[in-house]
Amino acid sequence: MSIDPRTVILLAGIMGGLMSVVLFFMRRNYPPTIRGLGEWAAALALIFLSTLLLGARDAISDLFSVVAGNMLLLAGLALFHVGSQRFFGQPPSTRAWAGLILAALPVMVWYTSVEPHYGIRVLLMSLLMILLTAAHARTIVRHGIRSLATFLCVAALLVQTGAQAVRFFSAFGTTPDSSLFILSPTQTYFVTTYAFCMLLLSIGVVLMATDKLRAEFEHLASHDSLTGALTRRALIDACEQELERFRRKGRAMSLLMVDLDHFKTINDTYGHLAGDHVLTDFCARVSTLLRRPDRFGRFGGEEFVVLLPETSPEEALIVAERIRAELASPKEQPCCTVSIGVATSRTDDATIDAVLARADAAMYRAKAGGRNRVEAVMPEQ
């Protein structure tokens, strides 16, 4: 069964145009932290316009149908790659791709209007599309997480790269007066592969954006919006899991109850914005002192809890003193010191509340003792 290449190209363009609209509305409704959606939407819009021009071959001038159509296609593929770079937080290679496409423009004009040669145009377009799709696939492989969405995108780009490589080598035997719309199994294969890959890539980037949105919602549900520390609920869950592991394996866990000294005075003197800055600076400095398995959460107000898995009382005291010393050396104003209470799990602890209560009591002893201190509840206490 033969498939009309012109019809396939136009249908692919229409599907791309619809996906462009979808991505445009996603960009309007998604948080600004999810980047690249605008570039993806614009890329599909450019590709849609290119298919309209390419599909109108013989009805309009070759400068529009061939030159403008192919240049818009390259610009769309390049913008698609730039969108993925922005999505993954990488510096976009906009200038490099723009320079490459502009360099290809006079060559395309020459072999379209001055010395028409279909085979040379195919060689040029295939080579540039190989570079664009391979670079795009490399970006997603290097920076994307393993998921169905990234698999779809990478698979579509690699299949497209392979198809263009085959087309590149087959173009050496192409006659100057050949055409994209000559009905043949080879042309049908190239056109249908392109259409299928573009649809698969469009679906893949929509799924990647959805996955990132879900991950951001999960992060917001478990992390304090101001400081980035774990919320109280997420922190308690982590502590309960660690206490259960202590019961199974007998490896002690320790908790640090940390309270900022005279924090209310900072709010009253400098204002709540300054107080917020103190909290965020405090969390940033504490996080640099913790190990990867440790957990740091906001217990309430200016009280924070540090969970130290598989940590003895002596080791926990060292960590607490390190935190106290770090906050006692102010880097900027306003600033405040901390009082820390240390407690370690016991075999008779029925719930994590018992460990938290001991750490809290030790922290209040540190405050009563003059603040900027560390107090600990030893296992025998």
C-alpha positions, 0 to 999 in steps of 0.5 A, spaced: 500 500 500 502 506 497 502 512 502 502 519 499 508 523 502 504 530 502 498 528 506 503 525 511 507 531 512 500 535 512 497 531 517 504 531 521 504 538 521 497 539 524 498 534 529 504 538 531 500 544 531 495 541 536 500 539 540 503 546 540 497 549 542 497 544 548 504 546 550 502 553 550 496 553 555 501 548 559 506 554 559 500 559 562 498 554 567 504 551 570 509 554 575 514 559 572 519 554 575 518 549 569 522 552 564 522 550 556 515 549 555 514 556 551 520 554 547 517 547 545 510 550 543 514 555 539 518 549 536 512 545 534 508 552 531 514 553 527 514 546 524 507 546 523 508 552 518 514 549 515 509 543 513 504 547 510 510 550 506 513 544 504 506 541 503 504 547 498 510 545 493 508 546 486 503 551 488 507 556 491 514 559 489 520 554 491 523 560 495 517 559 500 516 552 499 523 549 499 527 554 502 523 557 507 520 551 509 526 547 510 529 553 514 523 553 519 523 546 520 531 546 522 529 552 526 523 548 529 528 542 531 533 547 534 528 551 538 526 544 541 533 542 543 533 549 546 527 548 550 529 541 553 536 545 555 532 550 559 527 545 561 533 541 565 536 548 567 542 548 562 545 554 558 541 554 551 545 553 545 541 558 541 547 562 538 550 556 535 544 553 532 542 560 529 549 560 526 549 553 523 542 555 520 544 561 517 550 558 514 546 553 511 541 558 508 545 561 502 547 554 500 539 552 500 538 558 496 543 556 491 541 549 490 534 551 489 533 557 485 540 558 481 542 551 480 537 546 482 539 540 485 534 535 490 540 531 492 545 536 495 539 539 498 537 532 501 545 531 503 545 538 507 538 537 510 539 530 513 546 532 515 543 538 519 537 534 522 542 528 524 546 534 528 540 537 531 536 530 533 543 527 536 545 533 540 537 533 543 537 526 545 544 527 548 541 532 552 535 528 555 540 522 556 545 526 560 540 530 564 533 527 564 531 522 569 529 515 567 522 515 566 517 513 560 517 520 558 524 521 557 525 514 554 519 516 549 523 522 547 530 519 546 527 513 542 524 518 537 530 522 537 534 516 535 530 513 530 529 520 527 537 520 527 538 513 524 532 515 519 536 521 517 543 517 516 540 512 512 537 518 507 543 522 507 547 516 504 541 514 499 542 521 497 548 520 493 544 517 488 539 522 487 538 525 481 537 533 481 530 533 478 527 528 484 522 531 489 520 529 496 513 527 493 515 522 488 511 516 490 516 510 492 517 506 498 523 510 500 520 516 500 514 513 504 519 510 509 522 517 510 516 521 511 512 516 515 518 516 520 519 523 521 511 524 522 511 518 527 517 521 531 515 528 531 508 525 534 512 521 539 517 527 541 511 531 542 507 526 547 514 525 550 515 532 552 508 533 555 509 527 559 516 530 562 513 536 564 507 533 567 512 529 571 516 535 573 510 538 575 508 532 580 515 532 583 514 539 584 507 538 588 510 532 592 516 537 594 512 542 596 508 537 600 514 535 604 518 541 604 517 548 608 516 553 602 520 558 606 526 555 608 526 548 604 527 544 610 522 538 611 515 539 613 513 537 620 509 531 618 515 529 613 520 530 618 516 525 623 515 520 618 522 520 617 524 519 624 519 514 625 522 510 619 529 511 622 526 508 629 523 502 626 530 501 623 533 502 630 528 496 633 530 491 627 538 493 627 539 496 633 543 502 630 542 508 634 539 514 632 540 521 634 535 527 634 538 535 635 532 540 637 535 546 635 532 553 637 534 560 634 536 564 640 532 571 641 529 570 634 523 574 636 527 580 638 530 580 630 523 580 628 521 586 632 527 590 631 528 589 623 522 586 621 519 579 618 523 580 612 529 580 615 527 574 620 525 570 614 532 571 611 535 569 618 531 563 617 533 561 610 541 563 612 540 558 618 538 553 614 543 553 608 549 553 613 546 547 617 545 543 611 552 544 609 554 541 615 550 534 614 551 528 611 547 525 605 543 520 610 541 526 615 534 529 615 533 536 617 526 539 618 522 545 621 519 543 627 515 549 628 516 557 628 524 558 629 525 550 632 528 545 627 530 538 628 536 534 625 535 527 624 542 523 625 541 516 623 546 510 626 549 516 630 551 515 637 550 520 643 558 522 642 557 523 635 551 527 635 554 531 640 560 533 635 555 534 630 551 539 635 557 543 637 559 544 630 552 547 628 552 551 634 559 554 632 558 555 625 552 559 627 556 563 633 560 566 628 556 571 624 557 572 617 552 578 616 547 582 620 542 580 623 544 574 626 542 569 632 545 564 635 542 557 637 541 552 643 541 545 641 538 539 645 541 532 643 537 525 645 538 518 642 533 513 641 532 507 647 530 500 646 524 502 650 522 508 646 515 506 644 514 512 639 518 518 636 515 522 641 519 520 647 525 521 643 523 528 641 521 530 648 527 528 651 531 532 645 526 538 647 527 538 654 535 538 653 534 544 648 530 548 654 536 546 659 541 549 654 536 556 653 536 556 661 543 555 661 545 562 658 543 560 650 548 558 645 549 552 648 549 544 647 545 540 652 544 532 651 540 527 654 545 521 655 542 514 654 542 512 662 538 519 663 
